[in-house]
């Protein structure tokens, strides 16, 4: 049991002693590590009386740092986090509000001293560009020498209006002015 405890990431055994038939184990446990009691087999649990005193701590093991970052930052499904030394790196497509949250929060996580967001792409900006390109592709046809639309063009007017509304919303999300 002691060997399994010592081999487990996120658990640090500080002392062990036997007193009156009970083994006393003290140490530190990361909240992301398994509960030390779950590492006991059923046979060991029946035969040996173990009392543990575990103090919480944050492990700086890279796997724990990344796992903690994923839990606290809730990256979008297209974003992957990894750790290089003490730099947390994010790669993928994310909305601007998450990118700003990442920039403000990443370096405050235990085990992270800096962050790198050079691999992030502002998905709001991509969507904005797609909508602007779609708007540029819309064509309205007018009767010759008239300001009246050719029959059947009413739906295109509706599409133009909807696309402009999307662009107005996306420009605020993407943080980019649009003309």
Secondary structure, DSSP 8 states (H G I E B T S, - for coil): -HHHHHHSTTEEEEEEEEETTEEEEEEEE-TTS--GGGGS-HHHHHH-EEEEEEEE-----HHHHHHHHHHHH---TT-EEEEETTEEEEEEEE-HHHHHHHHHHGGGSTT-SEEEEEEEEEHHHHHHHHHHHHHHH----B-TTSSSB-TT-HHHHHHHHHHHHHHHHHHHHHT----
